[in-house]
């Protein structure tokens, strides 16, 4: 329960972005819960936004690369 409650510390735009992530039909999730918890530990929303962009852009690149290797296109679009 405490892991989920820490997400209330996330900047509202990050929370919204997570809610509207595209559904993962197969393969691993594009966003790891433990990484989001690390971002949520920081209380400064500006720092959170920077860390989220850095993390999510790395995930998009790695999923796009793995998607190309598997013959799939990248489906990751983010609101933030």
C-alpha positions in Angstrom: 0.0 0.0 0.0 2.8 2.5 0.8 4.3 1.9 -2.6 1.1 3.1 -4.3 0.7 6.0 -1.9 4.1 7.4 -2.8 2.7 8.0 -6.3 0.5 10.8 -4.9 3.8 12.7 -4.6 4.3 12.7 -8.3 3.7 15.9 -10.3 0.1 15.8 -11.7 1.2 15.8 -15.3 3.4 12.8 -14.7 0.5 11.0 -13.0 -1.7 11.8 -16.0 1.0 10.7 -18.4 1.2 7.3 -16.6 -2.6 6.9 -16.7 -2.7 7.4 -20.4 0.3 5.2 -21.4 -0.7 2.9 -24.2 -1.6 -0.7 -23.3 1.2 -3.2 -23.6 -0.2 -6.1 -25.7 2.9 -8.2 -25.5 6.4 -8.1 -24.0 7.6 -6.2 -21.0 5.9 -3.1 -19.7 7.5 0.1 -21.1 7.6 1.7 -17.6 8.9 0.0 -14.5 7.1 0.7 -11.3 10.3 0.7 -9.2 11.7 3.5 -11.5 8.6 5.6 -11.0 8.9 5.1 -7.2 12.5 6.4 -7.4 11.2 9.5 -9.2 8.3 9.9 -6.7 10.7 10.0 -3.7 11.9 13.5 -4.9 9.5 16.1 -3.6 10.4 18.8 -6.1 8.1 18.5 -9.1 10.6 20.3 -11.4 13.2 17.7 -10.6 10.6 14.9 -11.0 9.8 16.2 -14.5 13.4 16.2 -15.6 14.0 12.7 -14.2 10.7 11.4 -15.8 11.7 12.8 -19.2 15.2 11.3 -18.9 13.8 7.9 -17.9 10.9 7.8 -20.3 13.0 8.9 -23.3 15.5 6.1 -22.5 12.6 3.6 -22.3 11.2 4.8 -25.6 14.5 4.4 -27.3 15.1 1.0 -25.9 11.6 -0.2 -26.8 11.9 1.2 -30.3 15.1 -0.6 -30.8 13.8 -3.9 -29.5 10.6 -3.4 -31.5 12.6 -2.9 -34.7 14.6 -6.0 -33.9 11.3 -7.9 -33.5 9.8 -6.3 -36.6 7.4 -4.1 -34.7 7.0 -0.4 -34.7 7.2 1.7 -31.5 3.9 2.5 -29.9 5.1 4.8 -27.1 3.6 8.3 -27.1 3.8 10.4 -23.9 1.8 13.4 -22.8 4.7 14.9 -20.8 
